[in-house]
Amino acid sequence: MIELSDITYGYDGSPLLNGISLDLSPGSFHFLTGPSGAGKTTLLKLCYLDLKPAKGTITVFGAPSEKLGRDAIAKLRRRVGVVHQDCGFLEHLSLRENVAMPLAAAGQDPTQHDAEIDELLAWVGLARRADALPAELSGGEKQRAALARALILSPDVVLADEPTGNVDWEMSLRLLTLLVELNRMGKAILIATHDLNLIRAAKAQVTARVLRLRRGQLDVAGVDL
């Protein structure tokens, strides 16, 4: 679904990523780990075409990115759900309204999708918090809401950037369970994380490939790295 081939990307003429290849196929589950500043967030942004590589090819759902115009990229992005490290909610909107925002951005009327929104909020355990403002939510509730928002357009791929970085272990496991359920539905999952305990917990539930990013290179890593 998303394939990166020999990708190079850098800032101010200095390469951050060099020769990166990655294939997010249907039903695959990947963890991306590595030290801070290694380029994990940058790699995720390349996957959903928020950045353009200096070299190499990104193919998204069979389409080479260099041949895509702005409208085509926007359409393909709807098939990729992204859980950002910073949830980025609009503080004056309710949880329900924040979750529905991608619908409006895609030109759809959120009021025509009340059932889907209710189902998603129930699935992440937030049905009773639908009218709460972001400031009234705990860290774990915000992360689950961010996951619901990422899923509202029924994406084929889910990218999560440190989704458990600001929650306790119990909530980390709860979020992991939701992501594993999505994977069992056939969705490709890529999680950037520093949490090796989370990776170990996942490998007891799902076949996951662990990738380590360091010094611009991507390597297959063991869970005990």
C-alpha positions in Angstrom: 0.0 0.0 0.0 2.8 2.4 0.9 6.3 1.6 -0.4 9.5 3.7 0.1 12.4 2.8 -2.2 15.9 4.1 -1.6 14.7 7.3 0.0 17.0 10.1 0.9 15.9 13.2 2.9 17.7 15.9 4.8 17.6 19.5 6.1 19.9 22.3 4.9 21.9 20.0 2.7 22.6 17.5 5.5 21.0 14.1 5.0 18.9 12.8 7.9 17.6 9.7 6.1 19.7 7.9 3.5 18.8 4.9 1.4 15.6 4.1 3.3 13.3 1.3 1.9 10.1 0.2 3.6 7.0 -1.7 2.5 3.7 -1.2 4.4 1.6 -4.0 2.9 -1.9 -4.9 3.9 -2.1 -6.5 7.3 1.5 -5.7 8.2 2.6 -4.4 11.6 5.8 -2.4 12.1 7.4 -0.7 15.0 9.9 2.1 14.2 12.4 2.8 17.0 15.6 4.8 17.4 17.1 7.7 19.4 15.5 11.1 19.5 16.4 13.1 16.4 17.0 10.0 14.3 14.2 10.9 11.9 11.3 8.8 13.0 8.7 11.6 12.7 10.3 12.6 9.4 9.9 9.1 8.0 6.2 9.0 9.0 5.7 12.3 7.2 7.3 10.9 4.1 4.9 7.9 4.3 1.8 10.2 4.1 3.4 12.5 1.6 3.7 15.5 3.9 7.3 15.7 2.8 9.0 15.1 -0.5 12.2 13.0 -0.7 15.4 14.4 -2.2 16.0 11.0 -3.9 14.1 7.8 -4.2 10.5 6.8 -4.9 7.4 6.7 -2.7 4.5 4.7 -4.1 1.2 5.1 -2.4 -1.6 2.7 -3.3 0.1 1.9 -6.6 0.7 5.6 -7.5 4.3 7.0 -7.7 4.2 10.2 -5.6 6.2 12.3 -8.1 3.4 11.9 -10.6 0.7 13.1 -8.2 -0.8 16.5 -8.1 -2.0 18.3 -5.0 -5.6 17.1 -5.3 -4.6 13.5 -5.9 -2.3 13.6 -2.9 -5.1 14.9 -0.7 -7.4 12.1 -1.9 -4.8 9.4 -1.2 -4.1 10.9 2.3 -7.7 10.1 3.2 -6.7 6.4 3.1 -3.9 7.0 5.7 -4.9 7.7 9.3 -2.3 9.6 11.3 -2.0 9.7 15.1 0.3 12.7 15.8 2.5 13.0 18.8 0.8 16.3 19.6 -2.9 15.5 19.3 -3.6 19.0 17.9 -7.2 19.3 18.9 -9.1 22.6 18.5 -9.7 23.6 22.1 -13.1 25.3 21.4 -14.6 22.2 19.8 -16.0 19.2 21.6 -14.4 15.8 21.4 -17.1 14.7 18.9 -16.5 17.8 16.7 -12.7 17.2 16.8 -13.1 13.6 15.8 -15.4 14.6 12.9 -13.0 17.2 11.5 -11.4 15.0 8.8 -14.9 14.4 7.4 -15.4 18.2 6.8 -11.9 18.4 5.4 -12.8 15.7 2.9 -15.9 17.6 1.8 -18.3 15.5 3.7 -21.1 16.6 6.0 -20.2 15.3 9.5 -23.9 15.3 10.5 -24.5 12.5 8.0 -22.0 10.3 9.8 -23.3 10.5 13.4 -23.6 6.7 13.6 -20.0 6.1 12.5 -18.8 8.8 15.0 -20.7 7.2 17.8 -19.4 3.8 16.9 -15.8 4.9 16.9 -16.1 6.8 20.2 -17.7 3.7 21.8 -14.9 1.5 20.4 -12.2 3.6 22.0 -14.2 3.9 25.2 -15.2 7.6 25.0 -18.9 7.4 24.3 -19.6 9.3 27.5 -17.0 12.0 26.8 -18.3 13.0 23.4 -19.3 16.5 24.5 -16.2 17.2 26.6 -13.7 19.9 25.5 -10.0 18.9 25.0 -9.0 20.6 28.2 -11.3 18.3 30.1 -9.7 15.1 28.8 -7.0 13.1 30.4 -3.8 12.3 28.5 -5.1 8.8 27.8 -8.5 10.1 26.6 -6.8 12.5 24.2 -4.7 9.7 22.7 -7.8 7.5 22.2 -9.6 10.4 20.7 -6.7 11.0 18.4 -6.9 7.4 17.3 -10.7 7.8 16.7 -10.1 10.9 14.6 -7.4 9.1 12.5 -10.0 6.3 11.8 -13.0 8.3 10.9 -12.4 8.1 7.1 -11.8 4.3 7.4 -8.1 4.4 6.3 -6.2 1.3 5.0 -3.0 2.4 6.8 -2.5 3.8 10.3 0.6 5.7 11.3 1.1 6.5 15.0 3.9 8.8 16.3 4.7 8.0 19.9 1.0 7.2 20.7 1.8 6.1 24.2 4.5 8.7 25.0 2.3 10.6 27.5 0.2 7.9 29.2 0.8 5.3 31.9 1.4 1.6 31.2 -2.2 0.5 31.7 -3.3 3.0 29.0 -0.4 2.1 26.8 -1.7 -1.5 26.8 -5.2 -0.3 26.1 -4.1 1.7 23.1 -1.9 -1.2 21.9 -5.0 -3.5 22.0 -6.9 -1.1 19.8 -4.1 -1.0 17.3 -3.8 -4.8 17.3 -7.5 -5.1 16.6 -7.1 -2.7 13.6 -4.3 -4.8 12.3 -6.4 -8.0 12.5 -9.0 -6.2 10.3 -6.3 -6.0 7.6 -5.0 -2.5 8.2 -1.2 -1.8 7.9 0.1 -0.4 11.2 3.3 1.6 11.7 4.1 2.8 15.2 7.1 5.1 16.0 8.0 4.6 19.7 10.8 4.6 22.2 9.0 2.1 24.4 10.6 -1.3 24.1 8.2 -2.7 26.7 5.3 -1.8 24.4 7.1 -3.6 21.5 7.6 -6.7 23.7 3.9 -6.7 24.7 2.9 -6.4 21.1 5.0 -9.3 19.9 3.1 -11.5 22.3 -0.1 -10.6 20.4 0.8 -10.0 16.8 3.5 -10.7 14.3 5.4 -7.4 14.3 8.5 -6.3 12.5 10.8 -4.1 14.5 12.8 -1.5 12.6 15.6 0.6 14.1 16.5 4.0 12.7 20.0 5.3 13.5 22.6 7.4 11.6 20.2 7.7 8.7 19.8 3.9 8.1 16.9 1.6 8.7 17.7 -1.9 10.1 15.7 -4.9 11.2 16.2 -5.0 15.0 15.5 -7.5 17.7 13.1 -6.6 20.5 15.9 -6.7 23.0 17.9 -3.9 21.2 
